[in-house]
Amino acid sequence: MLSLAQRTHATHIRAGNILTQRLSDVKYSFTLIVYTNRPAVDAGVDDPTATLNFGDGTSSEQPRASKRLIRNDTYENIYYFEHIYPGTGTYKVGYTESNRNGSIKNISNSINTPFYIESLVSVVSGVSVLNNSPQMAIPPLDKAQKGKLYVYNPGAYDIEGDSISYRLVVPKQAAGVDVSGYFTPDNMTLNSITGDLVWNVPQEEGLFNVAFYVEEWRNGQRIGYITRDMQIEVLPSRNEPPKLSKGLDTCIVAGDTLIFNIEATDPDVNPDQDVRITSTNLPLNNPPAGVYRLGATFTNPPPFGKNPKGVFEWATKCEYARNQPHQVEFKAVDYPTDTTFQLADYQTLRIKIIAKAPNLQTVVPEGKGLRLTWENYNCSTASRIRIYRKSCDTTDYKQDPCQVGSEGFPGYTLLAEVPATQTTYLDNNKIARGNFYCYVIVAVFQLPQGGLSKGSDEVCGSLEDNAALLASINVDITDTSAGKNTIKWFKPLNLSSGSYSYKIFRATGINGTDYVEIGQPSDTVFVDEPLNTADTSYSYRVDVLFSDTIPSDPASTLFLQTTPGDRKVMVSWTMNVPWNIDSLKLYRKAEGESLFSLYKTLPGNISGTFTDDNLVNCDTFCYYIESYGSYCNSQYPKPLISTSESKCEIPIDDQIPPPPFLTIISQDCKDKVLVNRNLLNWTRVGDPLCNNIDHYNIYFAQYEDDELGFFKSVPDTTYIDMNTISLSGCYTVSAVNIFGVEGLQSNRVCVDNCVFYGLPNLITPNSDGFNDEVVPLDTPRYVEKVKFSVYNRWGALVHTQDNDINIHWNGGTNKDGIYYYVAEVKYVRRLRKKDELQNIKSWLHILR
């Protein structure tokens, strides 16, 4: 939160902004520039000091460093501050004064409205790169005429080359508080890239204030902004503004010299008016700014007259190259008889300095790779060299003036990046004989200026053709044990005279390395059998035995995989071959067909996927693929045709299975014999033509209110749950298809135990074998424990026991008469836990 010191001076603030500079680590300096109304200041409303809040809970008051009259009605006041931040963070640096000047048309009650501006600072401790906020060459005060198009540019530039953008905002009267009663003038726009503020057109005379952010970006992240609050005075229409000739944004290669003319005219003819052209980055009596700090020049003294002409010249250097264009502004001011109505025209030109291209010299074979060599790149701000590659095609293309990097070189992809001091690189990344490879290199510049150089000239190279080249591998027979592959290759083209022989090797897998010798053919064809070609891919290599052994580049079979789905089959393929794949042909044999036929032509890729959809579930579909390829070297015939194994699949419903319907047959409580068994039955779900359900999951909960948990998986639609303790519980069932997708659970069905416990009301303990003891009337069902307590008619406890659910009490020594008992019965698990306890209360007559 900002706690801003406020002053109580009368109306005088017109415009202002805060500039920032990083001095070291967390130490920053700030320049506060405030523009004040001269009549109010001369009347005694002045600001000899200013207070700046640093956004970290601290502030500082400093004396004014300078005060100068920049036009008849305005003073420029400058204050300097320094501050050390506590650490990394984002801070809003703010300044406020009590009153703006009065009579501002688009701020109600402006004379009593505080003036507030802020800048955002991103402090990153431990980073060595220093940073300045964007600087602005043109003061935030200008004049317009009613009914005339108005254009203004702040002349912003960034010393480090960071990106700058612009955005209109509502002026503030305090931190986070917009000015009340403010409106942006109609038809006013701000170009987010150039910073041109256009008002088309002012309709009312008077003072207007607008505010905008000048935002600073680095590597795609905003690192700060300046709020510029400016004032425009709209005058009566008594003069036509001058016109600058419209230049064009341009690009130039570092080291070249840029020269162009800027002209101005004035449409007023009675009387004719003189015009002066200045470049706003080259202010009078101040140090040069922007491109003029880098050696650019403009006609001096500034051109003046009826149709003045100036010359801009800039001898560029590679150190000036950066990702963002440099920006230079020109201003033409006319000189009417009454200079109160003096008007101006602005023009902003963007100049992109592009570093020269590195000089790639040679690409020559070295072992199994290609060695690139280039001249040392002698631009000190370059940090890396990027290497781009493509195969089998030359570009023969020159970049447009504004293209950088690999732009304009179609087909190139980034291969590697090395330090800018390096002058050579060995490319051994999948370099194959029979092909040639072309390269372009580009210099990369470190942040903050960033950017890329022009691309080098294209240089191409290839390996020596002194080895056998594999030409095709065909899976002739698909079988798990009796499969057959046929391998063909080309003879070496550039082997010196003399006899040579071949050895052929095989490895398992697309990228296999476990090569074993499988033959020493005398021709360029070899048949490899028997193999498991149905489930396994293979790689092959042919060695030429000459004065030494020269191995070929390996190549694999074209391996096909299929996956069934709902009314579809997904066909995927992969291969690892040294030649280029130009196209693929997919062959299919559908249900009821005896032969394969061409089904689809696909783009050439060593791996990919095709989905054959709109099929009939449960029908059989078989596939194989042919690949068509070639080598770059035209001496090798083409096309090179290889075939995969064949695969068959049955499309089947892979959607989420629907929930089954569950029923349970349990114990009939009327039965005399207890059978602890729950018979679960549920409906079969899935495709009725071909079963796509792998199994069913049963879920169980002991109690009615418990969450269901996984219980068991079964293959069919019935299950008997045998439990010797209790039948009670709740069940659901879900289906799981062959793809492992589980469907929704069925209806929930709950079962309870058939409990029973009853006691007599009369015993005759006379040892005649009838009713001698208190015992349950019938066989207790699912009773775990009973606590039996007997009371006389006065409530005194005469007997208690809990060790026998059948009780077997004969009245003891108690006299004949009426007694009362309580039987606390604990049942084995019930569906509802509260039902597991039952108190049975009744009377008992003892009669001997």
N, C-alpha and C positions, 0 to 999 in steps of 0.2 A: 504494500500500500504506500502511496506517496503522500507525504505530509508536507505541503507546499507553503513556503512563507509568502504572505501577501502584503502588498503595499496599498496605500490609500491615496495615491496621486490622482489628479483629475484626468480627463480624457486626453490620450496622447499616443497609444500603441497602434501602429498601422500593420506591421508584418514582422516576421522573424523566422528563424530556424536555429537548431543546435547541431554543430558538426562534431564528430568524434575521431580520436586517433589512439590506437594502441601503442604505448611507449615500450612496455616490456611486461611479459607475463600478465599480471593482473593490474598493472598500472596504466591508467588512461588519462588523456587530456581532452578537454572539451572547449569548443569555441561557441559562445552564445552571441548571435548577431540579431539585434533588435532595431527596427526602423520606427522612428517616432515623428510625430507631427510637429513641425518647426514652430508654428505660432504658439502652441501650448508649452513647448519647452522654453521658448524665449520668454514666456510669461511666468516662468518659474517652476513648471512641472517637469523636473528632470530626474534622471536615475543615475547618480554617480556610482552606485553599487548595484549589484544584482545577486540574487540567491538562487543556487541551483541545487535541486534535490537529486541524489545519485541513485535512488531506487533501492538502496539497501538499508534504509532507515537513517541515513546520514545526509547532511547538506552542508553547503559552504557558501559564504558571502564574500565576494571579491570586488575590488574597485574596477571601474571602467578603464580599459586599456587605451581606447581611442574613441573619438567622436568627430565625425566629419559630415559636412553638408554634401549630399550626393545629388540633390537637385534643390530648386528654390524653396520647396516646402517640406523637405524631409532630411532628418539626420540619420546616419548609420552609427550605431553604438556597438562596440565589440568588448566582450569580457572573456577572460581566460581562466580555466579551472584545471586542476589536476586531482586525481583520486586513485587510491589503491583499494581494490575490491577484496572482500574476504575469501573469495574462491570462485570456482566455476559456477555459472548461472546466467540467467537472462534478466537484465535490469532495464527499467524504463527511467530515463533521465528526464526530469521535467522542470519547466520554468513557468511561473505565473505572475501576472501583474493585474491590478484591480480593474483597470478600465481600458477598453479599446477607444479609438476616437469615435466621435458621434456621427450621426446621419448616415450610417451604413444601411443601404437600402434592403439588403437581404438578411439583416439581423435586427429583430425588433428590440428597441431600447438598447442599442449598442453602447451608448455612453455609460451605461451601468452594467455592462457585460464584461466579466473578466477575460483576459487574454491568456491562453494556455497552449504551450507547444511541448512536444516530447520527442525523444529519439530512443530507439531500442538498441541495446548493446548486448551482444552475446560474448560472455567472458569464458574462455576455455583455458584453464591453468595448465602449464606444462607444454603448450604448443608454441613452437618458436616463430611461426609465420606472423609477421606484424600485419596490421590492417588499419586502413583509414576509411571512414565513411565516404560516400560520394561527395565530391565538391561541386559547387554550383557557381558558374561564372556570371550569371545574370541576376540582379537583385529582384526580390519578390514584389516589385512595384512597377506598374505600367499604366499606359493610357490607351483608351479605345475611343471610337466615335460611334455615336448613335446611328444605327442603320448601316454600319460598315462591318464587314467580316473582320473578326479579331483573332490573331494567332500569337501565341507566346510560347517560349521554350526556356526552361531554367538553365540550360547549358550545363547539365550535370555530366560528370565524368568520374571514373573510378581509377585511382592510381594503380591498383594491383590488377586491374582487368576483370574484376568480378562483374557478374551480370547486374544490370539495373532495370527495374521495372517501375511503373508509375500507376497510382490508383487514387481517384478522387475519394475524399472522406469528408465527414461533417466536422467543421471546426469544433474545438473543445473550449470549455470555460473552466474546467478542472479535470484532474485525472479521472478518466472513465466517464466524464459527464459531457454530453454534447451541448453545444450552444442552443439555448432555447429560442424558438421563433426563427430558426435558420431555414433557408431554402436555397438549393442550387439554382442558379439562373437557367432559364429555359434554353434548350439547344446548345448546352455547353458540354463538350466531350474532352477526354484526355486520352491520347494515344499511349497505351501501356508500354510500348516499345521505345518510341522516339521521345516521348515526353511532350509532344506538341499539344498545347491547350488551345482548343478552338471554340469560339463563341460565334454562332451563326444565327442571328446577329444581335447585338445589344439593342434593346427597344426603349430603354429608359436612361436618362442621364443621372449621374451621381456616383457614389462610392459603392463598390461591391467587394466582399471578401470571399475567397475560396481557399480550401485546404486540400493538400494531397500528400500521399506517402511517396517518398523516393526509396524504394526497397532494394536491398543489396542481397545478392544470391551467390552461393558458391557450392559447386558440386550438387546442384539441385536443391539445396537447403537454404532457407532464408536465414541470414546471419545478422540482419539489422535493418532499421529503417530510420529515415528522417521525416518529421512532419514539417512541411513548409506551409505556413499560413501567409497568403499574399493578398494584396489589395489592388484592385483595378478601378481607375477613375474613368467613367464614361463621359465624354465631352460632347457638345453640340457638333453636328456634322458641318464643318466649315473647311475641310481639307480632305484630299484623297491620299491614302497611304502610298508610299513608293512600292515598287515591285522588283524583287530580285529574280534574276534568271534562275530557272529551276535546274539544278544539277541532279545527277543520278548517283545513288549508292554504288559503290564499286569495290572490287577486290584487286589486290596487287600482291605479287610474290615478293617476299622480303629480299632486299637487295636492289630492287628496281626503284626508280624515282617516279613519283606521281606529280603531275603538273596539270592544273586546270584553271580556267578563268571564271570569275564571278562578276556579273554585270548588274547594274541597277538603273531603273528609269522611274520617272515620276509623271503620273498622268495629268497633273495640274499644268495648264498652259497659260493661264492669265492671273498672275504672272508665272513664268517658268520658275521652278524651285530647284535649288541645289540639293544633292543627296550625298551622304557620306556612308561608305561601306566599312564596317568593322567586323572582325571575327571575335565573338564574345569570349573565346578562350584565350584571347590575347589582349587583356585589359590594359588601358593606358596607366602608367605610373604604378603598375603592380607586376609581380613576377608572372611569367607565362604559365599557362595551365594547359591540361589536356595534351593534345598532340604537339603543341608548341614546346612543351618540356622535352619532347623527343626529337627536336631538331626541325620541325616543320616551320615554314615561314609564310607570311602573307604580306602583301605590298605595304611598305612603310615609307612615309606616313600613309594612313588610310586613304584610299581613293575618295576624292571629293569633286563634285561638279554636276553638270547637267545629266550626263550619262556615264557615270564613273565605272571603271573596270579595275578589278584587282586580280592578282595572280597568287594562287596557292601552290606551294612546292614542298615536297617532302621526300628526302632521300631515306628510304626505309632500311631497317636492319633486321636480322633474324630475331634479335631480342625483343622486337616490338610485336612479333607474332603472338596471337592469343585467340582463344575461342570466341570471345565477344568482339564485335566490330568496335573500332575507335569511332568517336563521334566528334564532329566539328560543326560549330554553329556560326552562321553569318547573320549580320543585322544591317539593314539599310534604314537610315533615319533621314527624313526630309527636313527642310529648313524653311517653313512658311514665314511670312512677315511677322505674324504673331506666334512666337514659339510656344505659347501656351497650348496651341493645337498641333504641336509636333507629333507625327505618327511614325510608326516603324513597321518593317516587314522582316520576318525571320525565316531562315532556312536551315534545316539540320541535315547534314550528310553523314552517312555511315560508311566507314572505310575499313574493310576487312583485310588485315595483313596476314598472309598465309606463308608459313615457312617453306623454303625451297625443298624440293624432293631429295631424298638421299640418292646416292648413285650406286645402284646395284650393278656389279660388274660381271660376275661369272656364276654359273651353276654347273658343277662338274661331278661325276660319279666318285664316290668314296665308299668302298666296301659295299654294304647293302643299302646305302643311303646316297643323298645328294648334298654336296657341300656348297653353300652360298657364301659369296665374298662381296663386300661392299666397301666403299671409301669411308674413312672416319668422318662422322657427321660433326661439323665444327661449329655448331650453335650451342652456346653454353647453357641455355635454358632447357634444352631437350633432356628428357629423363629416360626414355625408353625407345626401342625400335620394335615396331610390330611387323610381323611377317605374315603375308597372306599367300594362299596357294589355291590353284585349281589344276585339273588334269585334262589332258586330251583336247585342249582348245586354246588358241591364242586370241587375244582381244584386239590388238592393233588399234588401240583407242587412245586418244589424247583427252585429258580432263578439260572441262570448261574452266574458265578463270576462277570461279568461286567453289569448285569442287575440291574436297580434301580427302585424305585417307585413301580408302579403296573405292570411293565413289567414282562411278564411271567405268569401273572394271567389273563387268557382270560375271557372276559365277565364282568369284573369289570368296574364300572363307578364312577366318583368322586361324593361323597355324600355331604361332608362338609369339612371345614377347621377351626381349632381352634388354640388358642395360644399353644406354645410348653410346657408351664407350666401346661396346663390342663391335667387331667388324666381320664376323663370320658366324655361320650356324650350320650344323649338320642335321639335315632332315632325314630321319630314318623311321618316319611314321607311315607305315603301310606303303612303302615305295615298291612298285612291282615292275619287273621287266616287261617289255612290250608296250609300255605306256610312257608318255612324257608329261612333265610337270612344269607349270609356269608359276612365277613368283613376282610379287610386288611388295616393296617394303615402305614403311611410313614412320616418320618420327613423331613421338608423343611428347607433349610438353607438360611439365609439372604444374600443379595448382599453386597459386590461384589463377594464373593466366590461362592455363590449360590449352587445349586445342591440338590439332593434328597438322602435319605438313602435307604438301602435295604428295601424291603417290609416285614412286619411282617408275622408270621405264620397266616394262615387262621383260623378264629374262627366263628362258626355258632350258630344261635339261632332261636327260634320261639315263638309265643304267645301260651297261653294255649288254648286247644280245648274244651272250656266249654260253647260255644255258638252255635246257629244254623248257618249253612253255606249255603248261597244261592247257588243254583246249576244251575238254568236256568230260563230264562224269555222268553216266546214265544209269539209273536203277532199272535194270531190265526185268528183274523178277522181284516182286515183293513177297517176302516170306519170313517167318520167324527163325527158320533154320536153313532153308534152301534158297535164300536170296542171291541175286547176282548183280554186280556192278561192272560196267565197262568204262575204262579210263583211256582217253586219247590225249596226245600231246604233239607239239611241233618240235622239229629238230632245231638245234642252235643255228642262228643265222651267221654269226661272226666268230666262229671257232676256227683258229688257224689250222692249216692242213695237218692231216694225220688221222688215224683211226681212233674211235672212241666207242664206249659201250654204255648201257643203261642199267641202273638198279632202281626198282620201284619199292616204295615204303608205304605202309598204312598205319594210321593212328585212329583211335576211337573218339568220336565226337567232332562237332563243327570246328572247334579250336584245339583238337587233340595234339598232344605232344609226345605220347608214348609210341613213337614210330618203330615198327619192326619191318624187316625186309620180307617181301612176299614174292619177289621174282626178279629175274634178269632178262627181260625181253630183248629180242633182237629187232623188233619193229616198234612203231609208235602207238601200239594198241595193246591193252592188257585187260583180260577178263578175270575178275576177282570173285571167287565163289568157293564153298557155300558160306553165306553170311545171314545174320539177322537184319535184314533190310527193313523189316516192318516197324521195328522199335528203335533202331540205332542208326545214327549218322556216322560217316567215316570221312577222314581226311587222307589225302595222298600227296606224295612227293616223289619226283623222279630225279635221280642224280645222274649226271654225266661223268663218266670215268675217263679222264683224258690224262694230261700230265699230272693233274691233281683232280680232286673230286669237286664238281661244281653242282650244288643242289639247286633245284628249281624252287620257285615260290610255291607254297602248298595251296591246295584247293580242296574243298569239301563237297560232299554230295548236297544236293538241294533237298532239304529235309522238311517234310510236311507234317503239320499237326492239325487236328480237327477237334472242335468242341461243340457238342449238340446244345440246342436251346429250344425255346418254344417256337415252333414253326420256322426254325432257322438252324444253320450250321455255320460256325465261325471257322474259317480256314486261315491258318497262319503258316508262314514259311520263313526259313532262314538258311543262309549259306555264307561261306567265307571263301571267296575266289579272287584271283589277281586280275581278272579281266573286268571290263565294265558291263553292267547289266543294262541293256537297252530296253527290253520289254519282257513281259511274262504272259503266258497263255494258260488259262485255267480250263481243264477238261473235266466234264461231269458225266456220270451215268446215274440216271434216276431209277426209281422203282419200276420194274417191268421192262427196262431197256437192257439190251445185251451188249452194246458197244458204248465206249466213251465218245463224246462229241465236244467240239470246242464250245465253251460256255461264256468265257469272258477274257478280254485282253486287258492286261493291267500295266501300269507304269513300271519301269525297270527299277527295282530296289532289291538289295541283298536280303532284306527282311521286310515283312509287312503282314497285314491282315485284311481279309476280305470276308464279309458276311453275306452268305447266301440266304435270303429270307423269303417269306411268303411260301414256305414249303408246307407239306402235309405231314403232320405229326404221325409217328409210327411207321412211315415209309423209310426205305433205305436209300441213301445217296452216297455215291463214291466219287472221289476226286483224285487228280494228280496235276502237277504243274510242269510246264516247259519254260525254261529261261532262255532268252536270246541275248547273246552278248558279243563283245568285240574287244580287241586291243587297239590302242591308238595307232600303232605302227601299221601302215597300210600294207606291208609285206605279208602280214598274217591274214589268211582268209577269214571271212565272216559270212553269216552269223555263226557264233559258237553256241550250240544247242545242248542243254543238259535237261534231264528229266528227273523228277522226284519219284519216290515210292508212291503207291496208291493207298488211300485211306477211305474207309466207309463209316458212316455215322447214321444214327436214327434220331431225327429231331424229336424232341419230347418236351412236354410242358415243364418249364423251369420256374413258373410263377409261384408265388407263396401259396401253399396248399390251403384249401378252405378248412374250417374246423369240422371235425367229425361230430356225430350226435351220439352221446353216451347214455347207456342204460345199465342198471345194476340189479341182479337178482341176489337177494341176501336171505338170511334166516327168517323163516316164518315163525312168528312168536307163538303160534298155536301148536307148533311141533313139540312133541315130548322130548325128542332127542336133539341136543344141540350140535350143530355142525358149523364150526367157525370158518365160514367160507363166503367170500363175496365174488360173484361171477360178473365180470365186466364185459360188456359187448358194446361195440360202436360201429358206426357206418363206415364203409370203405370210401375213401376219397381218392382223387387223382384221375388220370386219363383212363377212360374205360377201355380203350383199345390196346394200350400198352402201359403196364403198371410203371408209374414214375415215383412211387412212394417206396423209400428204402426201409423205413421203420416208423413206429409210433412211440412217442414218449408219454409215460403216465406220470401225473403229478398228484401228490397226496398231502393232506393236512390232517393232523390228529383231531383238531377241534374245528367247530363250525366257523369260528371267527379268525382262525389262523391263516397265515399266508401259505399258499401252496408251494411245495418244494419238489424238485425232481425225485422220482421214486424208482422208475425202471423203464428200460426200452424193450419193446417186443416187436417181432416181425409181422404179426398178424393182427386181426381185429377182435381178439378175445384174450382175456387173461383171468385166471383164478387167483385171488389173493387169499392164501391160507394163513390165518393168524390164530394161534391157540389161546391167545389172551383176550383179544377184543376184536369185534367187527366194526366198531364205530370209526368214522372218519369221512373225509370228503375227497373226491377224485375229479380230475379232468384229464383229457387226452388231447395230444396234438400230433399232426402228421409231419414227418421230415422227408423231403424228396431226395432223389439220388444225387442232387447237387449240394446237399447239406443245408438246404433252406427249410427252416421250421415254420409251420403255419400257426394260425391262431389256435388257442385252446378251445376245447369243446365246452358245452354246458357243464356246470358244476353239479355233481350228484353227491348227496350226503347220506350216510347210513348210521343208525344208532343201534346199540345192543338191546336185546330183549331181556331186560332185567326183571327179576322177581325176588321178593323176600316177604314172607308172611309168618306170623306167630299165633299160637292158640290163646284163648281166654280162660281155659280151664285145664287144670292138671289134678290127677287123683293119685298121689304118690303112695300107693298101697302095695307095690311090688307084684301087681297082677299082670304086668306086661302091657297094660293099656293106659296111655296118657300118664305114665309115671313121671315124665320129665317135660320141661319146656324145650321143644325142638321145632324147627321150621315146619310149616304145614306141608310144603312141597319142596322139591329140590331147589335150593337157591341158585339163581342165575347171575353170573358175573359179579358175585359178591366177594370183595377182597378182605373185609374186616368188619366185625360187629362189636360194639361196646354195649353190653346189656346191663341196665341198672333197674333195681326194684325198690319201691318205696311203700311204706305202710300208709294207712289212711291219714296219719298225722304228718306225713311228709318226711318221715325219717328214712334214711337209706338203710335197707336191710340186706342188700346184696348188690355186687357189681363184678363184672368180668369182661375181658376183651381178647381172650386167647382162643376162642372157638366160635366160628360162625354158626355152628349147629347148637350151641349153648349147652344142652344136656344138664339143665338145673332142675333138681327135684323138690325145691322149696326149702331145703335145709331143715333147720329146727323151728322155722316159723310156724305159728299156729294156723289153723284153718281160718279162712276169711278172704276178704277182698283186698287186693293189693294193686298198685299201679306201676307200670314199667315204661322205660324209655329205651328203645333200641336205636343207637346211632350207627347207621349202615353206611359203609364206604364201598362204593361200587368200583369195579375195574373201569378203565377209561370210558367216558360217555361222550356223546357228540358235543354237549354243552358242559363245560367244566363244572358249572354250578349244580348240575344234576348228579354229580358223583357222590354227594352227601345227602342222606335222607334220614330224618328223625321220625321213627314210628312210635307213637304214644297210644297206650291203651290200658285196660284193666286186666287183672289176672286173678282168677278165683282158685284158691288152694282148698281142696276138699279130699279128706282122707276117708 
